[in-house]
Amino acid sequence: MTMSSEEFFMYLTIALIVMVPVSARLYRYFTAGRVKRMLHEEFARPKGQDEQKPGEKR
């Protein structure tokens, strides 16, 4: 079975229209999880530390 160049580019276009948004969403999902974990590690306070009240100075 031979595929004409028109069929090839039609299938390529359909595949790209489907694959690009799916891959972008997967990348964003995994990156967001990694960034959330890094931010939590960086800015999480120890459990024994008291919260600062609004208007108080340290």
LOBA-237506 format. One record per atom (N, C-alpha, C, CB): x negated, y, z; atom name; residue in three letters. Coordinates in steps of 0.1 Angstrom, whole numbers. Glycine has a CB too. Example, Ala and Ser with C-alpha at 12.3 -4.5 7.8 and 13.67 -1.06 7.14 Angstrom:
residues 2
pt c1:-132	c2:-57	c3:78	site:N	code:ALA
pt c1:-123	c2:-45	c3:78	site:CA	code:ALA
pt c1:-132	c2:-33	c3:78	site:C	code:ALA
pt c1:-113	c2:-45	c3:90	site:CB	code:ALA
pt c1:-128	c2:-22	c3:71	site:N	code:SER
pt c1:-137	c2:-11	c3:71	site:CA	code:SER
pt c1:-129	c2:0	c3:79	site:C	code:SER
pt c1:-141	c2:-6	c3:57	site:CB	code:SER
***
This chain:
residues 58
pt c1:-8	c2:-12	c3:0	site:N	code:MET
pt c1:0	c2:0	c3:0	site:CA	code:MET
pt c1:-9	c2:12	c3:0	site:C	code:MET
pt c1:10	c2:0	c3:12	site:CB	code:MET
pt c1:-7	c2:21	c3:-10	site:N	code:THR
pt c1:-15	c2:33	c3:-10	site:CA	code:THR
pt c1:-6	c2:45	c3:-5	site:C	code:THR
pt c1:-20	c2:36	c3:-25	site:CB	code:THR
pt c1:-13	c2:54	c3:1	site:N	code:MET
pt c1:-6	c2:66	c3:6	site:CA	code:MET
pt c1:-11	c2:78	c3:-2	site:C	code:MET
pt c1:-9	c2:68	c3:21	site:CB	code:MET
pt c1:-1	c2:85	c3:-7	site:N	code:SER
pt c1:-4	c2:97	c3:-14	site:CA	code:SER
pt c1:-9	c2:108	c3:-5	site:C	code:SER
pt c1:8	c2:103	c3:-23	site:CB	code:SER
pt c1:-16	c2:118	c3:-10	site:N	code:SER
pt c1:-21	c2:129	c3:-2	site:CA	code:SER
pt c1:-10	c2:137	c3:5	site:C	code:SER
pt c1:-30	c2:138	c3:-10	site:CB	code:SER
pt c1:2	c2:138	c3:-2	site:N	code:GLU
pt c1:13	c2:145	c3:4	site:CA	code:GLU
pt c1:18	c2:137	c3:17	site:C	code:GLU
pt c1:25	c2:146	c3:-6	site:CB	code:GLU
pt c1:19	c2:124	c3:15	site:N	code:GLU
pt c1:23	c2:116	c3:27	site:CA	code:GLU
pt c1:13	c2:117	c3:38	site:C	code:GLU
pt c1:25	c2:101	c3:23	site:CB	code:GLU
pt c1:1	c2:116	c3:35	site:N	code:PHE
pt c1:-10	c2:117	c3:45	site:CA	code:PHE
pt c1:-9	c2:130	c3:53	site:C	code:PHE
pt c1:-24	c2:116	c3:39	site:CB	code:PHE
pt c1:-8	c2:141	c3:46	site:N	code:PHE
pt c1:-7	c2:154	c3:53	site:CA	code:PHE
pt c1:6	c2:156	c3:60	site:C	code:PHE
pt c1:-9	c2:166	c3:43	site:CB	code:PHE
pt c1:17	c2:150	c3:55	site:N	code:MET
pt c1:30	c2:150	c3:62	site:CA	code:MET
pt c1:29	c2:143	c3:76	site:C	code:MET
pt c1:41	c2:144	c3:54	site:CB	code:MET
pt c1:23	c2:131	c3:76	site:N	code:TYR
pt c1:21	c2:123	c3:88	site:CA	code:TYR
pt c1:12	c2:130	c3:97	site:C	code:TYR
pt c1:17	c2:109	c3:85	site:CB	code:TYR
pt c1:1	c2:136	c3:92	site:N	code:LEU
pt c1:-9	c2:143	c3:100	site:CA	code:LEU
pt c1:-2	c2:155	c3:107	site:C	code:LEU
pt c1:-21	c2:148	c3:92	site:CB	code:LEU
pt c1:6	c2:162	c3:100	site:N	code:THR
pt c1:13	c2:174	c3:105	site:CA	code:THR
pt c1:23	c2:170	c3:116	site:C	code:THR
pt c1:21	c2:182	c3:94	site:CB	code:THR
pt c1:30	c2:159	c3:114	site:N	code:ILE
pt c1:40	c2:154	c3:124	site:CA	code:ILE
pt c1:32	c2:150	c3:136	site:C	code:ILE
pt c1:48	c2:143	c3:118	site:CB	code:ILE
pt c1:21	c2:143	c3:135	site:N	code:ALA
pt c1:13	c2:138	c3:146	site:CA	code:ALA
pt c1:8	c2:150	c3:154	site:C	code:ALA
pt c1:2	c2:129	c3:141	site:CB	code:ALA
pt c1:3	c2:160	c3:147	site:N	code:LEU
pt c1:-3	c2:171	c3:154	site:CA	code:LEU
pt c1:8	c2:179	c3:162	site:C	code:LEU
pt c1:-10	c2:181	c3:145	site:CB	code:LEU
pt c1:20	c2:180	c3:156	site:N	code:ILE
pt c1:31	c2:187	c3:162	site:CA	code:ILE
pt c1:35	c2:180	c3:175	site:C	code:ILE
pt c1:43	c2:189	c3:153	site:CB	code:ILE
pt c1:34	c2:167	c3:175	site:N	code:VAL
pt c1:38	c2:159	c3:187	site:CA	code:VAL
pt c1:26	c2:159	c3:197	site:C	code:VAL
pt c1:42	c2:145	c3:183	site:CB	code:VAL
pt c1:14	c2:156	c3:192	site:N	code:MET
pt c1:3	c2:153	c3:201	site:CA	code:MET
pt c1:-3	c2:166	c3:208	site:C	code:MET
pt c1:-8	c2:147	c3:194	site:CB	code:MET
pt c1:-3	c2:177	c3:201	site:N	code:VAL
pt c1:-10	c2:189	c3:207	site:CA	code:VAL
pt c1:-2	c2:194	c3:220	site:C	code:VAL
pt c1:-10	c2:200	c3:197	site:CB	code:VAL
pt c1:11	c2:195	c3:220	site:N	code:PRO
pt c1:18	c2:199	c3:232	site:CA	code:PRO
pt c1:17	c2:189	c3:243	site:C	code:PRO
pt c1:33	c2:202	c3:229	site:CB	code:PRO
pt c1:18	c2:176	c3:239	site:N	code:VAL
pt c1:17	c2:165	c3:250	site:CA	code:VAL
pt c1:3	c2:166	c3:256	site:C	code:VAL
pt c1:20	c2:152	c3:243	site:CB	code:VAL
pt c1:-7	c2:167	c3:248	site:N	code:SER
pt c1:-21	c2:167	c3:254	site:CA	code:SER
pt c1:-23	c2:180	c3:262	site:C	code:SER
pt c1:-31	c2:166	c3:243	site:CB	code:SER
pt c1:-17	c2:191	c3:258	site:N	code:ALA
pt c1:-19	c2:203	c3:266	site:CA	code:ALA
pt c1:-12	c2:202	c3:279	site:C	code:ALA
pt c1:-13	c2:215	c3:258	site:CB	code:ALA
pt c1:0	c2:196	c3:280	site:N	code:ARG
pt c1:7	c2:194	c3:292	site:CA	code:ARG
pt c1:0	c2:185	c3:301	site:C	code:ARG
pt c1:21	c2:189	c3:290	site:CB	code:ARG
pt c1:-6	c2:174	c3:296	site:N	code:LEU
pt c1:-14	c2:165	c3:304	site:CA	code:LEU
pt c1:-26	c2:171	c3:310	site:C	code:LEU
pt c1:-18	c2:152	c3:296	site:CB	code:LEU
pt c1:-33	c2:179	c3:302	site:N	code:TYR
pt c1:-45	c2:186	c3:306	site:CA	code:TYR
pt c1:-41	c2:196	c3:317	site:C	code:TYR
pt c1:-52	c2:193	c3:295	site:CB	code:TYR
pt c1:-30	c2:204	c3:315	site:N	code:ARG
pt c1:-26	c2:213	c3:325	site:CA	code:ARG
pt c1:-22	c2:206	c3:338	site:C	code:ARG
pt c1:-15	c2:222	c3:320	site:CB	code:ARG
pt c1:-16	c2:195	c3:338	site:N	code:TYR
pt c1:-11	c2:188	c3:350	site:CA	code:TYR
pt c1:-24	c2:183	c3:358	site:C	code:TYR
pt c1:-3	c2:175	c3:346	site:CB	code:TYR
pt c1:-33	c2:177	c3:351	site:N	code:PHE
pt c1:-45	c2:172	c3:358	site:CA	code:PHE
pt c1:-54	c2:183	c3:363	site:C	code:PHE
pt c1:-53	c2:163	c3:349	site:CB	code:PHE
pt c1:-55	c2:194	c3:355	site:N	code:THR
pt c1:-63	c2:205	c3:360	site:CA	code:THR
pt c1:-57	c2:212	c3:371	site:C	code:THR
pt c1:-65	c2:215	c3:348	site:CB	code:THR
pt c1:-44	c2:214	c3:371	site:N	code:ALA
pt c1:-37	c2:220	c3:383	site:CA	code:ALA
pt c1:-38	c2:212	c3:395	site:C	code:ALA
pt c1:-22	c2:222	c3:379	site:CB	code:ALA
pt c1:-38	c2:199	c3:394	site:N	code:GLY
pt c1:-40	c2:191	c3:406	site:CA	code:GLY
pt c1:-54	c2:192	c3:412	site:C	code:GLY
pt c1:-37	c2:176	c3:403	site:CB	code:GLY
pt c1:-64	c2:193	c3:403	site:N	code:ARG
pt c1:-78	c2:195	c3:407	site:CA	code:ARG
pt c1:-80	c2:208	c3:413	site:C	code:ARG
pt c1:-87	c2:192	c3:395	site:CB	code:ARG
pt c1:-75	c2:219	c3:407	site:N	code:VAL
pt c1:-76	c2:232	c3:413	site:CA	code:VAL
pt c1:-69	c2:234	c3:426	site:C	code:VAL
pt c1:-70	c2:243	c3:403	site:CB	code:VAL
pt c1:-57	c2:228	c3:427	site:N	code:LYS
pt c1:-50	c2:228	c3:440	site:CA	code:LYS
pt c1:-58	c2:221	c3:451	site:C	code:LYS
pt c1:-36	c2:221	c3:439	site:CB	code:LYS
pt c1:-64	c2:210	c3:448	site:N	code:ARG
pt c1:-72	c2:203	c3:458	site:CA	code:ARG
pt c1:-85	c2:211	c3:462	site:C	code:ARG
pt c1:-76	c2:189	c3:452	site:CB	code:ARG
pt c1:-91	c2:217	c3:452	site:N	code:MET
pt c1:-103	c2:225	c3:455	site:CA	code:MET
pt c1:-99	c2:237	c3:463	site:C	code:MET
pt c1:-110	c2:230	c3:442	site:CB	code:MET
pt c1:-88	c2:244	c3:460	site:N	code:LEU
pt c1:-84	c2:256	c3:468	site:CA	code:LEU
pt c1:-81	c2:252	c3:482	site:C	code:LEU
pt c1:-72	c2:263	c3:461	site:CB	code:LEU
pt c1:-74	c2:240	c3:484	site:N	code:HIS
pt c1:-70	c2:236	c3:497	site:CA	code:HIS
pt c1:-83	c2:233	c3:505	site:C	code:HIS
pt c1:-62	c2:223	c3:496	site:CB	code:HIS
pt c1:-93	c2:226	c3:499	site:N	code:GLU
pt c1:-105	c2:224	c3:506	site:CA	code:GLU
pt c1:-113	c2:237	c3:510	site:C	code:GLU
pt c1:-115	c2:215	c3:498	site:CB	code:GLU
pt c1:-112	c2:246	c3:501	site:N	code:GLU
pt c1:-120	c2:259	c3:503	site:CA	code:GLU
pt c1:-113	c2:268	c3:514	site:C	code:GLU
pt c1:-121	c2:266	c3:490	site:CB	code:GLU
pt c1:-100	c2:269	c3:513	site:N	code:PHE
pt c1:-93	c2:279	c3:521	site:CA	code:PHE
pt c1:-85	c2:273	c3:533	site:C	code:PHE
pt c1:-85	c2:287	c3:513	site:CB	code:PHE
pt c1:-85	c2:260	c3:535	site:N	code:ALA
pt c1:-77	c2:254	c3:546	site:CA	code:ALA
pt c1:-84	c2:258	c3:559	site:C	code:ALA
pt c1:-76	c2:239	c3:544	site:CB	code:ALA
pt c1:-76	c2:261	c3:569	site:N	code:ARG
pt c1:-81	c2:264	c3:582	site:CA	code:ARG
pt c1:-81	c2:252	c3:590	site:C	code:ARG
pt c1:-73	c2:276	c3:589	site:CB	code:ARG
pt c1:-90	c2:251	c3:600	site:N	code:PRO
pt c1:-90	c2:240	c3:610	site:CA	code:PRO
pt c1:-76	c2:241	c3:617	site:C	code:PRO
pt c1:-102	c2:241	c3:619	site:CB	code:PRO
pt c1:-72	c2:229	c3:622	site:N	code:LYS
pt c1:-58	c2:228	c3:628	site:CA	code:LYS
pt c1:-58	c2:236	c3:641	site:C	code:LYS
pt c1:-54	c2:214	c3:630	site:CB	code:LYS
pt c1:-69	c2:237	c3:648	site:N	code:GLY
pt c1:-69	c2:243	c3:662	site:CA	code:GLY
pt c1:-69	c2:258	c3:661	site:C	code:GLY
pt c1:-80	c2:238	c3:669	site:CB	code:GLY
pt c1:-72	c2:264	c3:650	site:N	code:GLN
pt c1:-74	c2:278	c3:649	site:CA	code:GLN
pt c1:-60	c2:285	c3:649	site:C	code:GLN
pt c1:-81	c2:282	c3:636	site:CB	code:GLN
pt c1:-59	c2:296	c3:657	site:N	code:ASP
pt c1:-46	c2:303	c3:658	site:CA	code:ASP
pt c1:-44	c2:312	c3:646	site:C	code:ASP
pt c1:-46	c2:312	c3:671	site:CB	code:ASP
pt c1:-31	c2:313	c3:642	site:N	code:GLU
pt c1:-28	c2:322	c3:631	site:CA	code:GLU
pt c1:-29	c2:336	c3:635	site:C	code:GLU
pt c1:-14	c2:318	c3:625	site:CB	code:GLU
pt c1:-34	c2:345	c3:626	site:N	code:GLN
pt c1:-34	c2:359	c3:629	site:CA	code:GLN
pt c1:-21	c2:365	c3:627	site:C	code:GLN
pt c1:-45	c2:366	c3:621	site:CB	code:GLN
pt c1:-16	c2:373	c3:637	site:N	code:LYS
pt c1:-3	c2:380	c3:635	site:CA	code:LYS
pt c1:-5	c2:392	c3:626	site:C	code:LYS
pt c1:2	c2:384	c3:649	site:CB	code:LYS
pt c1:6	c2:396	c3:619	site:N	code:PRO
pt c1:5	c2:407	c3:610	site:CA	code:PRO
pt c1:2	c2:420	c3:619	site:C	code:PRO
pt c1:18	c2:409	c3:602	site:CB	code:PRO
pt c1:-7	c2:428	c3:614	site:N	code:GLY
pt c1:-10	c2:441	c3:621	site:CA	code:GLY
pt c1:-22	c2:439	c3:630	site:C	code:GLY
pt c1:2	c2:446	c3:628	site:CB	code:GLY
pt c1:-26	c2:427	c3:634	site:N	code:GLU
pt c1:-37	c2:425	c3:643	site:CA	code:GLU
pt c1:-50	c2:426	c3:635	site:C	code:GLU
pt c1:-36	c2:411	c3:650	site:CB	code:GLU
pt c1:-60	c2:431	c3:642	site:N	code:LYS
pt c1:-73	c2:431	c3:636	site:CA	code:LYS
pt c1:-82	c2:420	c3:642	site:C	code:LYS
pt c1:-80	c2:445	c3:638	site:CB	code:LYS
pt c1:-91	c2:416	c3:635	site:N	code:ARG
pt c1:-100	c2:405	c3:640	site:CA	code:ARG
pt c1:-112	c2:411	c3:647	site:C	code:ARG
pt c1:-105	c2:396	c3:629	site:CB	code:ARG
***
